[in-house]
Amino acid sequence: MATFPALFDTNVLFGFHLNDVILGMAERGLFRPLWSDMILDELSRNLQAYGLPAASTTKRISAMQGAFPDATVTGYEDLIKQMTNDPKDRHALAAGIRANCEVLVTFNLSDFPANSVDAYDIEIVHPDKFLLDQLDLYPGPAVGVLRQLIEDYSSPVLEMEDLLVRLADAGVPGFASAVRAYL
């Protein structure tokens, strides 16, 4: 399997189950996940604003960094002011460009208009499309991640259908539906 770099926007890393699926696929070598300190700081703020205690937020982000010690993109800050996409997401595009990412995965497609990214050879992809591509390319490992998560979840215990419903609710309904064909 060839691993390609994919930068994940905060909004994709926010949801617990979606985050687990993405990082599970990355652990299996389907792609190389990337983020920046600014993305992780935003994730921490958003999780705490949602009600997750600071200690839990820190634990979650530390686990991500520990599992993927080379995922943090650095040295992109000087590019931020050159970006022409939505101001609140310029840091993400700058990090993706600095890391030579093939894709930047985000729910906020409209924040990255074509005229702001065409010159950089980076594709802006919705997480549903991204996961569908992984399922198409690597069906065994992709479904294997979901099966492993079902085994690992203990509080609460989830059945596969419960996980798929939660993933659909999290914004990846196409992926959740397509997985059913492999079960």
C-alpha positions as CSV (number, residue, x, y, z in Angstrom):
1,M,0.0,0.0,0.0
2,A,1.3,3.4,-0.9
3,T,0.7,5.9,1.8
4,F,0.0,9.5,0.7
5,P,-0.2,12.5,2.9
6,A,-3.6,13.8,3.8
7,L,-4.2,16.9,6.1
8,F,-7.3,16.8,8.2
9,D,-9.1,20.0,9.2
10,T,-10.4,20.4,12.7
11,N,-14.0,19.6,11.8
12,V,-13.1,16.2,10.6
13,L,-11.1,15.3,13.7
14,F,-13.8,16.5,16.1
15,G,-16.3,13.6,16.1
16,F,-15.2,10.7,18.2
17,H,-16.2,7.9,15.9
18,L,-15.2,9.6,12.7
19,N,-11.8,10.4,14.3
20,D,-11.4,6.7,15.3
21,V,-12.2,5.5,11.8
22,I,-9.8,7.9,10.2
23,L,-6.9,7.2,12.6
24,G,-7.6,3.5,12.4
25,M,-7.2,3.6,8.6
26,A,-4.0,5.6,9.0
27,E,-2.7,3.0,11.5
28,R,-3.2,0.4,8.8
29,G,-1.1,2.4,6.4
30,L,-3.9,3.5,4.0
31,F,-2.6,7.1,4.2
32,R,-0.4,9.4,6.3
33,P,-2.5,11.7,8.5
34,L,-1.3,15.2,9.0
35,W,-2.4,18.2,11.1
36,S,-0.8,21.3,12.6
37,D,-0.5,22.7,16.1
38,M,-3.1,25.3,15.1
39,I,-5.5,22.6,14.0
40,L,-5.0,20.7,17.3
41,D,-5.3,23.9,19.3
42,E,-8.6,24.6,17.6
43,L,-9.7,20.9,18.2
44,S,-8.9,21.3,21.9
45,R,-10.9,24.5,22.1
46,N,-13.9,23.1,20.2
47,L,-14.0,19.9,22.3
48,Q,-13.9,21.8,25.5
49,A,-16.6,24.2,24.2
50,Y,-18.7,21.1,23.5
51,G,-18.3,20.0,27.1
52,L,-15.3,17.6,27.0
53,P,-13.2,18.2,30.1
54,A,-9.8,19.7,29.5
55,A,-8.1,16.6,30.9
56,S,-10.0,14.4,28.4
57,T,-9.2,16.7,25.6
58,T,-5.5,16.7,26.4
59,K,-5.5,12.9,26.7
60,R,-7.2,12.5,23.3
61,I,-4.8,14.9,21.5
62,S,-1.8,13.4,23.2
63,A,-2.9,9.9,22.1
64,M,-3.2,11.2,18.5
65,Q,0.3,12.8,18.7
66,G,1.7,9.6,20.3
67,A,0.3,7.3,17.6
68,F,1.4,9.6,14.8
69,P,4.6,11.4,16.0
70,D,5.4,12.7,12.5
71,A,1.9,14.0,11.7
72,T,2.4,17.6,12.9
73,V,3.2,20.0,10.1
74,T,5.5,22.9,11.0
75,G,7.0,25.8,9.1
76,Y,3.8,26.9,7.3
77,E,3.1,30.0,9.2
78,D,4.8,32.3,6.7
79,L,2.5,31.0,4.0
80,I,-0.8,31.9,5.8
81,K,-0.8,35.5,4.7
82,Q,-0.5,34.5,1.1
83,M,-3.6,32.2,1.2
84,T,-6.8,33.6,-0.4
85,N,-9.3,31.1,0.9
86,D,-11.6,31.8,3.9
87,P,-9.5,33.6,6.5
88,K,-10.4,31.2,9.3
89,D,-9.0,28.2,7.3
90,R,-5.9,29.8,5.7
91,H,-3.7,28.1,8.3
92,A,-5.0,24.7,7.2
93,L,-4.4,25.3,3.6
94,A,-0.9,26.7,4.3
95,A,-0.1,23.6,6.4
96,G,-1.3,21.3,3.6
97,I,0.8,23.1,1.0
98,R,3.9,23.1,3.2
99,A,3.5,19.3,3.8
100,N,3.0,18.7,0.0
101,C,-0.3,17.0,0.8
102,E,-2.3,15.5,-2.0
103,V,-5.6,16.1,-0.2
104,L,-7.0,18.4,2.5
105,V,-10.0,16.7,4.1
106,T,-12.7,19.1,5.4
107,F,-16.4,19.4,5.8
108,N,-16.0,23.1,4.8
109,L,-15.5,22.7,1.1
110,S,-16.9,26.2,0.4
111,D,-14.0,27.7,2.5
112,F,-11.5,26.5,-0.1
113,P,-12.8,27.8,-3.5
114,A,-11.0,26.5,-6.6
115,N,-9.3,29.8,-7.4
116,S,-7.6,29.7,-3.9
117,V,-6.2,26.2,-4.3
118,D,-5.6,25.5,-8.0
119,A,-2.1,26.8,-8.0
120,Y,-1.0,24.4,-5.2
121,D,-1.9,21.0,-6.6
122,I,-3.9,20.0,-3.5
123,E,-7.4,18.6,-3.7
124,I,-10.0,19.7,-1.2
125,V,-12.1,16.6,-0.3
126,H,-15.2,16.0,1.8
127,P,-14.6,13.3,4.4
128,D,-17.4,11.1,2.9
129,K,-15.6,11.1,-0.5
130,F,-12.3,10.5,1.2
131,L,-13.5,7.5,3.1
132,L,-15.4,6.1,0.1
133,D,-12.1,6.3,-1.8
134,Q,-10.3,4.4,0.9
135,L,-13.1,1.8,0.9
136,D,-12.8,1.5,-2.8
137,L,-9.0,1.2,-2.8
138,Y,-8.7,-1.0,0.3
139,P,-12.0,-2.6,1.2
140,G,-10.5,-5.3,3.5
141,P,-8.4,-3.0,5.7
142,A,-11.1,-0.3,5.7
143,V,-13.9,-2.6,6.9
144,G,-11.3,-4.3,9.2
145,V,-10.9,-0.9,11.0
146,L,-14.7,-0.8,11.7
147,R,-14.7,-4.4,12.9
148,Q,-11.8,-3.7,15.2
149,L,-13.5,-0.6,16.6
150,I,-16.6,-2.7,17.4
151,E,-14.4,-5.1,19.3
152,D,-12.6,-2.2,21.1
153,Y,-15.6,-0.2,22.1
154,S,-16.7,-1.2,25.6
155,S,-18.4,1.9,27.0
156,P,-20.9,1.9,25.4
157,V,-20.8,-1.4,23.5
158,L,-21.7,-0.8,19.9
159,E,-22.9,-3.1,17.2
160,M,-21.8,-2.5,13.6
161,E,-25.1,-1.0,12.6
162,D,-24.9,1.4,15.6
163,L,-21.5,2.6,14.5
164,L,-22.6,3.0,10.9
165,V,-25.6,5.1,12.0
166,R,-23.3,7.3,14.1
167,L,-20.9,7.7,11.2
168,A,-23.8,8.7,8.9
169,D,-25.0,11.2,11.5
170,A,-21.4,12.5,11.7
171,G,-21.5,13.5,8.1
172,V,-20.3,10.4,6.1
173,P,-23.6,8.7,5.1
174,G,-22.2,7.5,1.7
175,F,-19.4,5.7,3.4
176,A,-21.7,4.2,6.1
177,S,-24.0,3.0,3.4
178,A,-21.3,1.6,1.2
179,V,-19.7,-0.4,4.1
180,R,-22.9,-2.4,4.4
181,A,-22.2,-4.0,1.0
182,Y,-19.0,-5.5,2.5
183,L,-20.6,-6.9,5.7
